[in-house]
């Protein structure tokens, strides 16, 4: 099933399959102030992603994104205790305006993952994003046990969160296949590269063979998004979309139409994301737009240095994203 979409001018957008792990998924920051959750700032960030308020008697305005990825890596899920995590998710859901919200529920202990998964279901999340977070390196059997436990505890669909840069865990195609045998596991969020020289189309074909034709394959790592979308990825899990949804939508639609090499407003950000890390760059960009406090990251993370922040500001302003 597909759903038609239109931008703010009424022009048709690329149809995307229906489901929480398809289309453009925007991942906003979870901002803090003085190392305490900044709920007003979070509401403001979510408001940039949600449908525009409708005039009395009119239909609600169109959303620029197909889902909101709450509490992903850019959302600092690994740094939040359960109360902070719950407050953040409640805030995002309240401001989403009907846009599906996929909640990151990764944690060190299965007990904590299950508690967050149940809370996400009770609060109205549309799906779960599950990363194998660990201190002791995990075995494949332990990761399978984690996903099976979550699938048994809740009825929400689950997306595999493959992010070796933060978790240190690397999924194999065989593990993708085994996890996809769990009925609730209906999507996978893949990193920008698998460490080989495989082209996006070849890489996606291998993953598709492992997970089956019905599972949604989404790309993260924003610089890799256009090539993978043009090659047939079902979703873009976008960091920049969490702050600049209109520019991300333009890139998404162009790439889905097959234009993987089209110049766009966001490409100047790619080197900065690679050099400094996406969460720091997005925090600096959001601060430049006066949307968050200058120091909005969970400690011990700190803002970029003054010269680095100035470079982010020049890039944001020069690309017309401000």
Secondary structure, DSSP 8 states (H G I E B T S, - for coil): -EEEEE-TTS-EEEEEESSTTSEEEE-----EETTEE-HHHHHHHHHTTS-----TTS-----SSSEEEETSTTTTGGG--HHHHHHHHHHHHHHSTT-EEEEE---SSHHHHHHHHHHHHHHT-SEEEE----SS---HHHHHHHHHHHHHH--SEEEEE--HHHH-----HHHHHHHHTSTTEEEEEE-S--SS---HHHHHHHHHHHH-TTSEEEE-SGGGHHHHHHTT-SEEEESGGGT-HHHHHHHHHHHHTT-TT---TTHHHHHHHHHH-HHHHHHHHHHHTTSS-SS-S-TT-----HHHHHHHHHHHHHTT--
